[in-house]
Each structure stands twice: as C-alpha cells, then as structure tokens.
Amino acid sequence: MNMMKPGKKKVKIIVIALISIVVAVVAVFGIMQGTGRKKENVIKIMPDEADIRIQDFVFTEVGQNKIRWDVKAKSGQYQKKKNLALFEQVRIQATTEEGKVYVMTGKKGKMLTDKKDLEITGDVVITSDSGDRFTTDYLRYANDQRKIYTDAPIVMENNKMKIQAVGLIIFIDKGELILSSGVRARLH
C-alpha cells in the first residue's frame, strides 16, 4: 500500500486546484470573447518565431516615466526572446503625466517591450489633443528621450496652418516641436 505523507497530499491538492482555476478562467475568457460574433481563434500559439499571436489586441500600461500607453491593433504577436511585439493596423495612444495626449496610427507597428521604443509604418497619422495632425510614412518613439521622430517627409495641419517639411521631432514631455528641413508653410 502506497501511503502519501500529509504534506505531499496537500501540495498535490493545491496544484490540482490551481490548474482547475486556470482552465476555468481560460474557458470563461474564450466563451466571453466568442459571444456576439464568431472568431477563428482569439489566441494562437504559433510554430514560427512568434510565441503568441492575438487577434483584436488591446494593451494598457503606465510606464516608468508615467506615460500611459493604450495600444490597440487588429492583430499582435510577441517574440519573447527578442522582447519584440509586432502589430497590424495599430492605434497607440500616449498620455503624458501632464495630460498631453498623442494618438498614433499606422498599418504596422513594432515595439521593443523592454525599452518601450516603438516604430509605426504605413500611412502614419499622429494627432494631438491640441488639434495638430501629422501625416508621414513612418515614425519612431524613443522612450528614454520621450521623443517622437521621423526623417521622412511630413505634413502638419491644424485650423491655422499647413506645414510641409522633411523630418520631425516632438519632445512629448515638453510639448516642443522641431521640423528638420525643407519647411514650407501656408496660413489659413
């Protein structure tokens, strides 16, 4: 007869209970995501480089420099070994500690998850809560410097003017804007 020690039996019961809870939470999450519309899969484990791929990706985080990140994408994938998140049809809202809001959209995005640096490409649009709208081919965000920048041609518009330039830097904590070269402006 195999007699288990009371301590081992208690650990085994706790492990079984934890596994049951995790399975139940995953099942409830799957049911909630599936109601109202049919989806292929909400989360897929992929055999390629991606550790995980998620449809209708939503992520919110407040970083060390107190910028709140709200990331939404049609799909996202995460490569843990590279600390890399890749997005399709991405919308990123950055809200600073001072309350300034910048919304960046594009066809593709990638973020280094350890550094919080990001790049958005393809029909990129940046809007600010002050009414400015920027369009370009690609842009980058350097978290350590808290700056949004690009070397590509850019168009900036608001209700007072339209400016075309090549290259842009926005220091989001200071609200400072630098247009690099080829600046042409038209006042409305």
Beta strands, then each sheet from edge to edge (+ up, - down):
strand 1: 43-44
strand 2: 52-62
strand 3: 68-79
strand 4: 84-95
strand 5: 101-112
strand 6: 117-128
strand 7: 133-142
strand 8: 147-157
strand 9: 161-171
strand 10: 176-187
sheet 1: 1+ 2- 3+ 4- 5+ 6- 7+ 8- 9+ 10-
end
